Amino acid sequence: MKTTIPALSLSLIALLSSRASADEPLTFEQHVRPILKAYCLDCHGAGEKLKGGLDLRLKRLAEKGGKSGTVLVVGDPGKSLLVQRMKSGEMPTTQKKVPAEMIAVVEQWIASGALARRTEPMTLPLGIDITPEERAYWFYLPLKRVEPAKFASSDRVRTPIDAFVLMKLREKTLSLQDDADRLTLIRRVSLDLLGLPPSQTEIDAFLTDTAPDAYEKLLDRLLASPHYGERWARHWLDVVGYADSNGDGVADTPRPYAWKYRDYVIRSLNADKPLDQFVIEQLAGDELAPPLLGLTVGCAQCHDHRYDPIPQADYFRLRAILEPAFNPATSRRS
């Protein structure tokens, strides 16, 4: 079966293979291999038999080439068969072709010397191996507490968030704006949290409140308002394409129960539901099982995972642990 690459995965590949900064050269592992893994390694590295005898899992193997000779001429992308086949659309043979911006990354990498970040191994196991770079991706690393920078009292840093913001501002030779006056403050925070201006009564109450925690009390009141969820739910609903009707031409057929999802999002925000739980519910819906994994590994049942460092062997090792209590033969949640 040929690999179908969803749009989200294409965005991830584009991010991983984006052009390096001026002080960071393009390398095979960081910028080129993600492209080859998505478009080329099914035929030239994933199986026991290599089409055309060509293995693209390492830079040196690309230089070695296959039955047609080398596909990588260091310093000359124009003479590199790898680039020629990508540009012509001859390779890959699937319907999904390598986008022009990704071909440009490969060209620039070859032209700049076709560098590798580390010494490549002399041998590789069968299949697409998991690289150290993939295992070191931030998503798979343990969480670490980052201490905010220390600033003088004159810098007006009142919370750790202020410290992180000011640190980034200083990198760009910028500083914090002057403190807003109290009238501007209540108007600004009301519009931000509720999408509504404060009433005159609310303004008067805030302006006459001389308590040192007057602003904190204002925030607590606004966050407790049901309008908070209504305001911020709109951002999520826009992302997921929420609508009360199907938008099918002049008929514009209503979706009579769509409001239930809308109200669920509003309730979640007003209840301050943890973001990780909220995202899990969006992905799983009515298939949500008791917590087992934070990452979908089902694809690795048939092959090494395409976009995550999950080899097929790890899938069955994990399944051997869970299967006595969670039988995949009787559950769609395996």
C-alpha positions as CSV (number, residue, x, y, z in Angstrom):
1,M,0.0,0.0,0.0
2,K,1.4,3.4,-0.9
3,T,1.6,6.0,1.8
4,T,-1.0,8.8,1.8
5,I,0.4,11.9,3.5
6,P,-2.2,14.1,5.2
7,A,-2.0,17.9,5.0
8,L,-1.0,18.2,8.7
9,S,1.9,15.8,8.2
10,L,3.0,17.8,5.2
11,S,3.1,20.9,7.4
12,L,5.2,19.1,9.9
13,I,7.6,17.9,7.2
14,A,7.9,21.4,5.9
15,L,8.7,22.7,9.4
16,L,11.3,20.0,10.0
17,S,12.9,20.5,6.6
18,S,12.7,24.3,6.6
19,R,15.8,26.3,5.6
20,A,18.3,26.7,8.4
21,S,19.2,30.1,9.9
22,A,22.3,31.9,8.7
23,D,24.5,30.4,11.5
24,E,23.1,26.9,11.1
25,P,23.9,25.0,7.8
26,L,21.5,22.6,6.2
27,T,22.2,19.0,7.2
28,F,21.0,15.7,6.0
29,E,19.5,14.5,9.3
30,Q,17.6,17.7,10.2
31,H,16.5,19.1,6.8
32,V,16.7,16.5,4.1
33,R,15.9,13.1,5.7
34,P,12.4,14.2,6.7
35,I,11.6,14.8,3.1
36,L,13.1,11.6,1.9
37,K,11.3,9.7,4.6
38,A,7.9,11.0,3.5
39,Y,8.4,10.7,-0.2
40,C,11.2,8.2,-1.0
41,L,12.0,5.7,1.7
42,D,9.0,3.5,1.1
43,C,10.8,2.3,-2.1
44,H,14.4,3.2,-1.2
45,G,14.9,2.0,2.4
46,A,11.8,0.7,4.1
47,G,11.7,-2.8,2.7
48,E,14.1,-5.7,2.4
49,K,14.4,-5.1,-1.4
50,L,15.4,-1.7,-2.6
51,K,14.0,-0.5,-5.9
52,G,16.8,0.1,-8.3
53,G,19.2,-1.0,-5.7
54,L,19.1,2.5,-4.2
55,D,19.1,3.2,-0.5
56,L,18.4,6.8,0.6
57,R,18.5,6.3,4.4
58,L,22.0,7.8,4.7
59,K,23.9,10.5,2.8
60,R,26.7,8.2,2.0
61,L,24.3,5.6,0.6
62,A,22.8,8.2,-1.7
63,E,26.4,9.0,-2.9
64,K,27.0,5.3,-3.5
65,G,23.8,5.1,-5.6
66,G,22.0,2.2,-7.1
67,K,21.7,0.5,-10.6
68,S,21.7,3.9,-12.3
69,G,24.8,5.1,-10.4
70,T,25.1,7.8,-7.9
71,V,22.1,10.1,-7.3
72,L,24.0,12.7,-5.3
73,V,26.8,14.8,-6.7
74,V,28.0,16.9,-3.8
75,G,28.1,20.6,-4.7
76,D,26.2,20.2,-8.0
77,P,22.4,19.7,-7.6
78,G,22.0,20.1,-11.4
79,K,23.9,16.9,-11.9
80,S,22.3,15.0,-9.0
81,L,19.9,12.4,-10.3
82,L,17.9,12.7,-7.0
83,V,17.0,16.3,-7.8
84,Q,16.4,15.6,-11.5
85,R,13.9,12.8,-10.7
86,M,12.0,14.9,-8.1
87,K,11.8,17.9,-10.5
88,S,10.5,15.9,-13.4
89,G,7.9,14.2,-11.2
90,E,9.2,10.8,-12.2
91,M,9.9,10.1,-8.6
92,P,8.2,9.3,-6.4
93,T,5.9,7.2,-8.6
94,T,2.9,7.9,-6.3
95,Q,0.4,10.6,-7.0
96,K,1.9,12.7,-4.2
97,K,4.9,14.6,-5.6
98,V,7.6,16.4,-3.7
99,P,6.6,20.1,-3.4
100,A,8.8,22.7,-5.1
101,E,9.8,24.3,-1.8
102,M,11.1,21.0,-0.4
103,I,13.0,20.2,-3.6
104,A,14.6,23.7,-3.1
105,V,15.8,22.6,0.3
106,V,17.4,19.5,-1.1
107,E,19.0,21.5,-3.9
108,Q,20.4,24.1,-1.4
109,W,21.7,21.2,0.8
110,I,23.6,19.6,-2.1
111,A,24.9,23.0,-3.3
112,S,26.2,23.9,0.2
113,G,28.2,20.6,0.5
114,A,25.6,18.0,1.4
115,L,26.6,18.0,5.1
116,A,25.7,15.4,7.7
117,R,25.4,16.4,11.4
118,R,27.1,13.2,12.7
119,T,29.3,10.4,11.5
120,E,27.0,7.9,9.7
121,P,27.0,4.3,10.8
122,M,28.6,1.7,8.6
123,T,25.6,-0.6,8.7
124,L,21.8,-0.2,9.3
125,P,19.1,-2.7,10.4
126,L,16.4,-3.4,7.9
127,G,13.7,-0.8,7.6
128,I,13.5,2.9,8.4
129,D,15.4,3.3,11.7
130,I,14.6,5.9,14.4
131,T,17.4,8.5,14.4
132,P,18.8,10.3,17.4
133,E,17.4,13.5,16.1
134,E,13.9,12.1,16.0
135,R,14.2,10.8,19.6
136,A,15.5,14.2,20.7
137,Y,12.4,16.0,19.4
138,W,11.1,18.3,22.2
139,F,7.8,16.4,22.4
140,Y,9.5,13.2,23.7
141,L,11.9,14.9,26.2
142,P,11.1,15.1,29.9
143,L,9.6,18.3,31.1
144,K,12.0,20.7,32.7
145,R,11.2,23.7,35.0
146,V,12.6,26.9,33.4
147,E,13.5,29.6,35.9
148,P,12.6,33.1,34.8
149,A,15.4,35.7,34.6
150,K,15.9,38.1,37.5
151,F,15.2,41.8,37.0
152,A,15.4,44.9,39.2
153,S,12.3,46.3,40.8
154,S,12.5,49.3,38.5
155,D,11.8,46.9,35.5
156,R,8.2,46.5,36.8
157,V,8.4,42.7,36.5
158,R,5.5,41.5,38.7
159,T,5.0,37.9,37.6
160,P,7.2,35.2,36.1
161,I,5.3,35.7,32.8
162,D,6.5,39.4,32.8
163,A,10.1,38.1,33.2
164,F,9.9,35.9,30.2
165,V,8.2,38.6,28.1
166,L,10.8,41.2,29.1
167,M,13.7,38.8,28.4
168,K,12.5,38.4,24.8
169,L,11.9,42.2,24.5
170,R,15.4,42.9,25.6
171,E,16.8,40.6,22.9
172,K,15.2,43.0,20.4
173,T,16.3,46.1,22.3
174,L,12.7,46.7,23.3
175,S,11.1,47.3,26.8
176,L,7.7,47.1,28.4
177,Q,5.2,49.8,27.7
178,D,4.3,52.3,30.5
179,D,1.6,51.1,32.9
180,A,-1.9,51.8,31.7
181,D,-4.2,54.0,33.7
182,R,-7.0,52.3,35.6
183,L,-9.7,53.4,33.2
184,T,-7.8,52.0,30.2
185,L,-6.9,48.9,32.2
186,I,-10.5,47.9,32.9
187,R,-11.7,48.6,29.4
188,R,-8.8,46.6,27.9
189,V,-9.1,43.6,30.1
190,S,-12.9,43.5,29.8
191,L,-12.8,43.5,26.0
192,D,-10.0,40.9,26.0
193,L,-11.6,38.4,28.4
194,L,-15.3,38.9,27.6
195,G,-15.4,40.7,24.3
196,L,-17.7,43.3,26.0
197,P,-16.9,46.8,27.3
198,P,-17.4,47.3,31.1
199,S,-20.5,49.0,32.3
200,Q,-20.3,52.5,33.9
201,T,-21.2,50.8,37.3
202,E,-18.3,48.4,36.9
203,I,-15.9,51.2,35.9
204,D,-16.9,53.3,38.9
205,A,-16.5,50.3,41.3
206,F,-13.0,49.6,40.0
207,L,-11.8,53.2,40.0
208,T,-12.9,53.7,43.6
209,D,-11.4,50.4,44.8
210,T,-8.2,51.3,46.6
211,A,-7.4,47.8,47.7
212,P,-3.9,46.6,46.6
213,D,-5.5,43.5,45.0
214,A,-8.2,45.5,43.1
215,Y,-7.0,44.3,39.7
216,E,-6.7,40.7,40.8
217,K,-10.3,40.8,42.1
218,L,-11.4,42.3,38.7
219,L,-9.7,39.5,36.9
220,D,-11.4,36.9,39.1
221,R,-14.8,38.4,38.4
222,L,-14.3,38.5,34.6
223,L,-12.9,35.0,34.5
224,A,-15.9,33.7,36.5
225,S,-18.4,35.3,34.0
226,P,-20.2,32.9,31.6
227,H,-19.3,35.4,28.9
228,Y,-15.6,34.4,29.2
229,G,-16.3,31.0,27.7
230,E,-18.5,32.5,25.0
231,R,-15.8,34.9,24.0
232,W,-12.9,32.4,23.9
233,A,-14.8,29.5,22.5
234,R,-15.2,31.4,19.3
235,H,-11.4,31.0,18.6
236,W,-11.6,27.2,19.0
237,L,-14.8,27.0,17.0
238,D,-13.3,29.0,14.2
239,V,-10.3,26.6,14.0
240,V,-12.5,23.5,13.8
241,G,-14.9,25.1,11.3
242,Y,-18.0,25.2,13.4
243,A,-21.2,26.3,11.7
244,D,-24.9,26.0,12.4
245,S,-25.6,24.9,8.9
246,N,-23.9,23.0,6.1
247,G,-23.5,26.0,3.7
248,D,-24.5,23.9,0.7
249,G,-25.5,26.6,-1.7
250,V,-28.9,28.2,-1.4
251,A,-30.3,25.3,0.7
252,D,-27.9,26.0,3.5
253,T,-29.2,22.9,5.4
254,P,-29.4,23.5,9.2
255,R,-27.4,21.3,11.6
256,P,-30.0,21.0,14.3
257,Y,-27.7,19.6,16.9
258,A,-24.5,21.5,16.2
259,W,-25.2,23.8,19.2
260,K,-24.5,20.9,21.5
261,Y,-20.8,20.9,20.5
262,R,-20.7,24.7,20.7
263,D,-22.1,24.7,24.2
264,Y,-19.7,21.9,25.2
265,V,-16.7,24.0,24.2
266,I,-18.1,27.0,26.1
267,R,-18.7,24.9,29.2
268,S,-15.2,23.5,29.0
269,L,-13.6,26.9,29.0
270,N,-15.8,28.2,31.8
271,A,-14.9,25.2,33.9
272,D,-11.2,25.8,33.2
273,K,-10.8,22.3,31.9
274,P,-7.1,21.3,31.5
275,L,-5.9,21.8,27.9
276,D,-4.5,18.3,27.5
277,Q,-7.9,16.8,28.6
278,F,-9.8,19.1,26.2
279,V,-7.6,18.1,23.3
280,I,-7.9,14.4,24.0
281,E,-11.7,14.8,24.0
282,Q,-11.6,16.6,20.6
283,L,-9.5,13.8,19.1
284,A,-11.2,10.8,20.7
285,G,-14.9,12.0,20.9
286,D,-17.2,9.1,21.8
287,E,-14.4,6.6,21.4
288,L,-12.6,8.0,24.5
289,A,-11.3,5.1,26.6
290,P,-9.8,5.4,30.1
291,P,-6.3,6.9,29.9
292,L,-3.7,4.6,28.2
293,L,-1.5,6.6,25.8
294,G,-0.7,10.1,24.9
295,L,0.3,9.2,21.4
296,T,-1.4,7.2,18.7
297,V,0.7,4.2,17.8
298,G,-1.8,2.1,15.8
299,C,0.0,2.7,12.5
300,A,3.0,0.9,13.8
301,Q,1.0,-2.3,13.9
302,C,1.8,-2.7,10.1
303,H,5.0,-0.7,9.7
304,D,7.4,1.7,11.4
305,H,5.5,4.9,12.3
306,R,5.9,7.5,9.5
307,Y,6.2,10.6,11.5
308,D,7.0,9.6,15.1
309,P,9.9,7.5,16.5
310,I,7.7,4.4,17.0
311,P,9.2,1.3,15.4
312,Q,6.9,-1.7,14.7
313,A,8.8,-3.8,17.2
314,D,7.9,-1.3,20.0
315,Y,4.2,-1.5,19.1
316,F,4.2,-5.3,19.7
317,R,6.3,-5.0,22.8
318,L,3.8,-2.5,24.2
319,R,0.8,-4.6,23.1
320,A,2.2,-7.6,24.8
321,I,2.1,-5.7,28.1
322,L,-1.4,-4.3,27.7
323,E,-3.2,-7.1,25.8
324,P,-4.0,-9.4,28.9
325,A,-6.2,-6.6,30.3
326,F,-7.2,-4.8,27.1
327,N,-8.0,-7.2,24.2
328,P,-7.7,-5.5,20.8
329,A,-9.8,-8.3,19.2
330,T,-12.9,-7.1,21.1
331,S,-12.3,-3.4,21.2
332,R,-12.0,-0.7,18.5
333,R,-9.8,1.3,20.9
334,S,-6.7,-0.8,20.5
